[in-house]
């Protein structure tokens, strides 16, 4: 730690030894000099000249690059005026290691004032040693030498995470390391200024009161650390979110803060993720409330509706209406309207459950051939009334009768619901004398189920709105019944089964709705 050297001409009286406050002020001056100039050698020379002047003796600072390169010259300072030799005792030259982030980056050599122990003098030199270590680390990096592993890792990790360090001298308003903030916001070096007032100019006006409130609470001792999240204008003109933390580390004799250290972190992505999370939770809550409401209201609606349908059915079988065809037709219309309303309530509840992923889906192997025949038979009554031909192409054509080849992985009930919706639409929106074709074809590891019609077709603008609930693409006033739920529900059900629905359409020619599902 020290080596005795008999140098009576450098002996110092204990009474003339610099105080801790003097050394601290010297260290701050060097750090502020670097903040203004961004010049490590000049700041180190300032530090050493000041220390030599305080001691009235020569001082040395030896850089020690971690790669062992000894070519970096020492920084040597002589006092402007040599103090008189003290007869109180001889001086001892001391050598103090300067460590930054746990790694030695240099050595400070000074004489030991007479009358002080090595430990006392080491405590007084601590601010100067810390400042010298910080400046030496920067000088070593600028000189092209390898930084200490821990320091390089720490700095790289902080920068990669968008975190930067700042220092604020509150007596002069100088903001050290403001170049870190410039880098954070994408500004060229030395364009924002060097004071806190300069930095305040890029802070969003609406956020300044929040910053002042957080800072005042820390000054009053209400919070152990200052923390504020605010917006700052980046070089590209956009507002970025900054999370700032800091702590006051120095106070004057009147109890006023004089020095503060802290960090800045780019919190833009975090804020966006938090907002997305809030939006997602709000959407989930709204979906859950909607599902619960529809479940309850559907039960409340079905009870009286079933009663209406029951009485309509009784009226339809009343022998007294046999001779009253007009009244019998009216009862039939009541029954049809009730059936339509009941189906719409069921579709609405299914759609809500499907969108919330609460609809139970039971996947199993489903043979397409019998399903096609069942769905076609269901819609033939509607097709015959509209004079539409329904054609079903056997998906197992050419296969052995003992083993169907057209088998998909799906929920049979929900797949039947999808296909009957598509067939019903193909019939309703067709033209008299048109046709509907149901077919399937295997493509790699999935099956494509096509429902093709010869209707009026769908324009490109309308195709973009095709699967929106309650959107009938301007057909609301037409005589064609429907609520605009079938396609939206079919799409949701298909997606829950691991498939997808696509559509191809040519206006004036017709449309093809394709359901793609995994092969079993």
C-alpha positions in Angstrom: 0.0 0.0 0.0 2.9 2.4 0.8 6.6 2.6 0.6 8.7 4.8 2.8 10.8 7.4 1.2 12.8 9.9 3.1 11.9 13.2 1.4 12.2 16.0 4.0 11.6 18.6 1.4 8.1 17.2 0.9 7.2 17.0 4.5 3.8 18.6 5.3 2.4 19.7 8.6 -0.8 18.0 9.6 -2.5 21.3 10.1 -1.9 22.2 6.5 -3.3 18.8 5.1 -6.3 19.2 2.8 -9.7 18.4 4.3 -12.2 15.9 3.0 -14.5 18.7 1.8 -11.6 20.2 -0.2 -10.8 16.9 -1.8 -14.4 16.3 -2.6 -14.8 19.7 -4.2 -11.7 19.0 -6.3 -13.2 15.7 -7.5 -16.5 17.3 -8.4 -14.7 20.0 -10.3 -12.9 17.4 -12.4 -16.1 15.5 -13.1 -17.9 18.8 -14.1 -15.0 19.7 -16.3 -15.5 16.4 -18.1 -19.2 17.0 -18.3 -18.6 20.3 -20.1 -15.7 19.2 -22.4 -16.1 15.4 -22.7 -12.3 15.4 -22.5 -10.9 12.7 -20.2 -7.2 13.8 -20.3 -8.1 17.4 -19.5 -10.3 16.4 -16.6 -7.6 14.1 -15.2 -5.0 16.9 -15.5 -7.4 19.3 -13.7 -7.8 16.7 -10.9 -4.1 16.1 -10.4 -3.1 19.8 -10.6 -5.7 20.6 -7.9 -4.5 17.8 -5.7 -0.8 18.8 -6.1 -1.8 22.4 -5.3 -3.6 21.4 -2.1 -0.6 19.3 -1.0 2.1 21.6 -2.2 3.8 18.5 -3.5 4.2 16.4 -6.7 1.5 13.8 -7.4 1.3 11.0 -9.9 -1.5 9.0 -11.5 -0.5 5.9 -13.3 -3.0 4.3 -15.8 -3.2 0.5 -15.6 -5.0 -0.9 -18.7 -6.4 -4.3 -18.0 -4.6 -5.7 -21.1 -1.2 -5.0 -19.4 -0.1 -2.3 -21.9 2.3 0.0 -20.0 2.7 2.5 -22.9 0.0 4.9 -21.5 2.0 7.7 -19.8 1.4 8.7 -16.2 -0.2 12.0 -15.4 2.2 14.1 -13.3 1.4 17.3 -11.6 3.7 19.8 -9.7 2.4 22.4 -7.3 2.4 26.0 -8.5 4.1 27.0 -5.2 6.1 24.5 -3.0 5.1 24.8 0.6 7.8 25.3 3.3 9.3 22.1 4.7 7.6 21.1 8.0 9.9 20.1 10.8 7.1 18.0 12.3 8.2 14.9 10.5 9.1 13.4 7.2 6.6 12.6 4.4 5.9 9.1 3.2 5.0 8.4 -0.5 1.7 6.5 -0.6 0.3 4.5 -3.6 -3.5 4.1 -3.8 -5.3 1.7 -6.2 -8.1 3.4 -8.2 -10.9 0.8 -8.8 -13.9 1.2 -11.0 -16.7 -1.4 -11.0 -14.5 -3.7 -9.0 -11.5 -3.5 -11.4 -8.3 -1.6 -10.8 -7.7 0.9 -13.6 -4.9 3.0 -12.2 -2.8 4.0 -9.2 -2.7 7.4 -7.4 0.6 8.3 -5.7 0.8 11.2 -3.2 2.9 12.1 -0.2 1.4 11.4 3.2 1.0 14.6 5.2 2.9 14.5 8.4 0.8 13.8 11.4 -1.8 11.7 9.5 -2.0 7.9 9.4 -2.3 6.1 6.1 -5.9 5.1 6.8 -6.9 8.7 7.6 -5.2 10.0 4.5 -6.8 7.2 2.4 -10.3 8.2 3.7 -9.7 11.8 2.7 -8.5 10.9 -0.7 -11.5 8.6 -1.5 -13.5 11.2 -3.6 -10.4 11.9 -5.7 -9.6 8.2 -6.1 -13.2 7.5 -7.2 -13.2 10.4 -9.7 -9.8 9.4 -11.0 -11.0 5.8 -11.5 -14.1 6.9 -13.4 -12.2 9.2 -15.7 -9.4 6.6 -16.2 -11.9 4.0 -17.3 -13.2 6.3 -19.9 -9.7 7.3 -21.0 -8.7 3.6 -21.3 -11.7 2.9 -23.5 -11.1 5.9 -25.7 -7.4 4.9 -26.1 -8.5 1.6 -27.7 -7.5 -0.6 -24.8 -9.8 -3.4 -23.6 -12.1 -2.3 -20.8 -12.2 -4.2 -17.6 -14.4 -7.2 -18.1 -16.9 -6.3 -15.4 -17.0 -2.6 -16.5 -17.4 -3.5 -20.2 -20.1 -6.1 -19.4 -21.9 -3.7 -17.1 -21.9 -0.8 -19.5 -22.8 -3.0 -22.5 -25.7 -4.6 -20.6 -27.0 -1.2 -19.5 -26.8 0.3 -22.9 -28.4 -2.8 -24.6 -31.2 -2.6 -22.1 -31.7 1.1 -22.9 -30.4 2.3 -19.5 -28.0 5.3 -19.1 -26.3 7.0 -16.1 -26.5 10.7 -15.2 -25.1 13.0 -12.6 -26.5 16.4 -11.6 -24.6 19.1 -9.8 -27.5 21.1 -8.3 -25.4 24.1 -7.3 -24.3 24.8 -10.9 -27.2 22.9 -12.7 -24.6 21.0 -14.7 -25.9 17.7 -15.8 -23.0 15.2 -16.2 -23.2 12.4 -18.8 -25.9 14.2 -20.7 -24.4 12.6 -23.8 -25.9 9.4 -22.5 -29.4 11.0 -22.7 -28.6 12.3 -26.2 -27.8 8.8 -27.2 -31.0 7.5 -25.7 -33.1 9.9 -27.7 -31.0 9.7 -30.9 -29.5 13.2 -30.8 -26.0 13.9 -32.1 -23.4 14.5 -29.4 -23.3 17.9 -27.7 -26.5 19.2 -29.2 -28.8 19.4 -26.1 -26.6 21.4 -23.9 -25.0 20.6 -20.5 -27.6 21.6 -17.8 -30.8 20.3 -16.4 -32.6 23.3 -17.9 -31.3 22.2 -21.3 -32.7 18.7 -20.7 -36.1 20.1 -19.5 -36.6 21.5 -23.0 -37.2 18.0 -24.5 -39.5 16.9 -21.7 -43.3 16.9 -22.5 -44.9 20.0 -21.0 -47.7 17.9 -19.5 -45.3 15.7 -17.6 -43.1 18.4 -15.9 -45.5 18.7 -12.9 -45.2 14.9 -12.3 -41.4 15.1 -12.3 -41.4 18.1 -10.0 -43.8 16.3 -7.6 -41.6 13.2 -7.5 -38.4 15.2 -7.0 -39.9 17.3 -4.2 -41.1 14.2 -2.4 -37.6 12.8 -2.5 -36.1 16.1 -1.3 -38.5 16.2 1.7 -37.5 12.6 2.6 -40.9 11.1 1.8 -39.5 8.7 -0.7 -36.1 6.9 -0.5 -35.6 7.4 -4.2 -36.7 9.8 -6.9 -38.6 8.0 -9.6 -40.6 9.5 -12.5 -41.9 8.2 -15.9 -42.3 10.9 -18.5 -42.2 11.6 -22.2 -39.3 13.2 -24.0 -39.0 14.3 -27.6 -36.6 12.1 -29.6 -34.5 13.4 -32.4 -37.0 11.9 -34.9 -39.8 14.1 -33.4 -41.6 11.2 -31.7 -42.3 11.1 -27.9 -40.5 8.4 -26.1 -41.2 7.2 -22.5 -38.4 7.6 -20.1 -38.2 6.0 -16.7 -35.9 8.0 -14.5 -34.6 7.0 -11.1 -32.2 8.9 -8.8 -30.9 9.6 -5.3 -29.5 12.7 -3.7 -26.0 11.9 -2.4 -24.8 15.3 -1.2 -26.3 18.0 1.0 -24.8 21.4 2.1 -24.6 22.6 5.7 -28.0 24.3 5.3 -29.7 21.0 4.4 -30.1 21.8 0.7 -29.3 19.1 -1.9 -26.2 19.7 -4.0 -25.5 16.5 -5.9 -27.6 13.7 -7.3 -26.9 10.5 -9.2 -29.4 8.4 -11.2 -30.3 6.3 -14.3 -32.5 6.8 -17.3 -34.2 3.9 -19.1 -36.1 3.8 -22.4 -39.5 2.6 -21.2 -41.4 3.1 -24.5 -41.7 -0.6 -25.3 -42.7 -1.4 -21.7 -45.4 1.3 -21.7 -46.7 -0.1 -25.0 -46.8 -3.6 -23.6 -48.6 -2.4 -20.5 -51.2 -0.6 -22.6 -51.6 -3.7 -24.7 -52.1 -5.7 -21.6 -54.7 -3.3 -20.2 -56.5 -3.3 -23.6 -56.4 -7.1 -23.6 -57.8 -7.4 -20.1 -60.5 -4.8 -20.9 -61.5 -6.7 -24.0 -61.6 -10.0 -22.1 -63.7 -8.4 -19.4 -66.1 -7.0 -22.0 -66.2 -10.4 -23.8 -66.9 -12.2 -20.5 -69.7 -9.7 -19.6 -71.2 -10.0 -23.1 -71.1 -13.8 -23.0 -72.7 -13.8 -19.5 -75.4 -11.4 -20.6 -76.2 -13.3 -23.8 -76.3 -16.6 -21.9 -78.8 -15.2 -19.4 -80.9 -13.2 -22.0 -81.1 -16.2 -24.3 -82.5 -18.3 -21.5 -85.0 -15.6 -20.7 -86.0 -15.2 -24.3 -86.3 -18.9 -25.1 -88.8 -19.7 -22.3 -91.6 -17.4 -23.6 -90.6 -18.1 -27.2 -91.0 -21.8 -26.7 -94.5 -21.1 -25.3 -95.3 -19.0 -28.4 -94.1 -21.8 -30.7 -96.0 -24.4 -28.7 -99.3 -22.5 -28.9 -98.7 -21.8 -32.7 -98.3 -25.5 -33.2 -101.5 -26.3 -31.3 -103.3 -23.7 -33.4 -102.0 -25.2 -36.6 -103.5 -28.6 -35.7 -106.9 -27.1 -34.6 -109.6 -28.6 -36.9 -111.5 -25.3 -36.7 -108.8 -23.7 -38.9 -109.3 -26.2 -41.7 -112.0 -24.1 -43.3 -110.0 -20.8 -42.7 -107.0 -20.8 -45.0 -106.1 -17.2 -44.3 -105.9 -17.8 -40.6 -104.0 -21.0 -41.1 -101.4 -19.2 -43.2 -101.1 -16.5 -40.4 -100.5 -19.2 -37.8 -97.8 -20.8 -40.1 -96.1 -17.4 -40.4 -96.1 -17.1 -36.6 -94.5 -20.5 -36.3 -91.8 -19.7 -39.0 -91.0 -16.3 -37.4 -90.6 -18.0 -34.0 -88.3 -20.7 -35.5 -86.2 -18.0 -37.1 -85.9 -16.0 -33.9 -85.0 -19.1 -31.9 -82.3 -20.0 -34.4 -81.0 -16.5 -34.3 -80.8 -16.5 -30.5 -78.8 -19.8 -30.7 -76.4 -18.5 -33.3 -75.8 -15.3 -31.3 -75.0 -17.2 -28.2 -72.7 -19.6 -30.1 -70.9 -16.7 -31.7 -70.3 -15.0 -28.4 -69.0 -18.2 -26.8 -66.8 -19.0 -29.9 -65.3 -15.5 -29.8 -64.5 -15.9 -26.1 -63.1 -19.4 -26.7 -65.6 -20.8 -24.3 -67.5 -22.9 -26.8 -66.7 -26.6 -26.2 -65.1 -28.3 -29.2 -64.7 -32.1 -29.3 -62.4 -33.1 -32.1 -62.6 -36.5 -33.6 -62.3 -38.2 -37.0 -65.2 -37.3 -39.2 -66.0 -39.0 -42.5 -67.1 -36.4 -45.1 -69.3 -38.6 -47.4 -72.1 -39.3 -44.9 -71.9 -35.8 -43.6 -72.3 -34.3 -47.1 -75.4 -36.4 -47.8 -77.0 -35.4 -44.4 -76.3 -31.6 -45.0 -77.6 -31.8 -48.6 -80.8 -33.6 -47.5 -81.3 -30.9 -44.9 -81.2 -28.0 -47.4 -83.0 -29.7 -50.3 -86.4 -28.5 -49.2 -85.2 -24.9 -49.1 -83.5 -25.4 -52.5 -86.5 -27.0 -54.2 -88.7 -24.1 -53.1 -86.1 -21.7 -54.6 -85.7 -23.8 -57.8 -82.0 -24.5 -57.0 -80.3 -27.7 -57.9 -78.0 -29.2 -55.2 -75.2 -31.4 -56.4 -73.0 -33.5 -54.0 -69.7 -35.0 -55.3 -68.8 -38.1 -53.5 -65.4 -37.4 -51.7 -64.7 -41.2 -51.5 -65.2 -41.8 -55.2 -62.9 -44.6 -56.3 -62.0 -45.7 -52.8 -62.6 -49.2 -51.3 -66.1 -49.3 -49.9 -64.8 -50.7 -46.6 -62.7 -47.7 -45.8 -63.6 -44.0 -46.5 -60.6 -41.9 -47.5 -62.2 -38.4 -47.0 -61.8 -38.1 -43.2 -61.0 -34.8 -41.3 -60.3 -33.9 -37.8 -63.2 -31.9 -36.5 -66.2 -31.6 -34.2 -69.0 -33.3 -36.2 -71.7 -31.2 -34.7 -69.9 -27.9 -35.4 -68.8 -29.0 -38.8 -72.4 -29.8 -39.7 -73.4 -26.3 -38.4 -70.7 -24.7 -40.7 -71.7 -26.6 -43.8 -75.4 -26.1 -43.4 -74.8 -22.3 -42.9 -72.8 -22.2 -46.1 -75.3 -24.3 -48.1 -78.2 -22.2 -46.8 -76.5 -19.0 -47.9 -75.6 -20.5 -51.3 -79.3 -21.3 -51.8 -80.7 -18.0 -50.5 -78.3 -15.7 -52.4 -78.5 -17.8 -55.7 -80.6 -17.0 -58.8 -83.7 -19.0 -59.9 -82.6 -22.0 -61.8 -79.1 -21.9 -60.4 -77.1 -24.6 -58.7 -75.1 -25.4 -55.6 -72.2 -27.9 -55.5 -70.6 -29.5 -52.5 -67.3 -31.2 -53.0 -64.0 -32.0 -51.3 -60.4 -32.6 -52.4 -57.3 -33.6 -50.5 -54.2 -31.3 -50.5 -51.1 -32.5 -48.6 -52.2 -32.9 -45.0 -55.6 -31.3 -45.2 -58.9 -31.4 -46.9 -60.6 -28.5 -48.8 -64.4 -28.6 -48.6 -65.9 -26.3 -51.3 -69.5 -24.9 -51.4 -69.9 -23.4 -54.9 -72.9 -21.5 -56.1 -73.9 -19.7 -59.3 -75.3 -16.6 -57.6 -74.6 -13.0 -58.2 -71.1 -13.0 -56.7 -69.5 -10.7 -54.2 -67.4 -7.6 -55.1 -63.9 -7.1 -53.7 -65.0 -4.3 -51.3 -67.8 -6.4 -49.9 -65.5 -9.5 -49.4 -63.5 -7.5 -46.9 -66.6 -7.1 -44.7 -68.0 -10.6 -45.4 -67.4 -12.2 -42.0 -68.5 -9.2 -39.8 -71.5 -10.1 -37.5 -74.8 -8.5 -38.5 -73.3 -7.2 -41.7 -75.5 -8.4 -44.6 -73.7 -6.2 -47.2 -76.7 -4.1 -48.0 -79.2 -6.9 -48.1 -80.9 -5.9 -44.9 -84.0 -4.5 -46.7 -84.2 -7.5 -49.1 -86.9 -10.3 -48.8 -84.1 -12.8 -48.0 -84.3 -13.7 -44.3 -81.3 -13.7 -42.1 -79.5 -11.7 -39.3 -75.9 -11.7 -40.7 -74.6 -14.1 -38.1 -74.1 -17.3 -40.2 -70.7 -16.5 -41.8 -69.2 -14.9 -38.7 -70.2 -17.9 -36.6 -69.0 -20.4 -39.3 -65.6 -18.6 -39.4 -65.2 -18.7 -35.6 -66.2 -22.4 -35.4 -63.8 -23.4 -38.2 -60.9 -21.6 -36.5 -61.7 -23.3 -33.2 -61.4 -26.6 -35.0 -58.0 -25.7 -36.3 -59.1 -24.7 -39.8 -59.9 -21.7 -41.9 -62.5 -20.3 -44.3 -61.6 -18.6 -47.6 -63.7 -17.2 -50.4 -63.3 -16.7 -54.1 -66.0 -14.8 -56.0 -66.6 -13.3 -59.4 -69.5 -10.8 -59.7 -72.1 -12.1 -62.1 -70.7 -15.6 -62.0 -70.8 -17.0 -58.5 -68.8 -17.7 -55.3 -66.8 -20.6 -53.8 -66.6 -20.8 -50.0 -63.7 -23.1 -49.0 -63.4 -24.8 -45.5 -59.9 -26.2 -45.0 -59.5 -28.7 -42.1 -56.7 -31.0 -41.0 -56.8 -34.5 -42.4 -57.4 -37.3 -39.9 
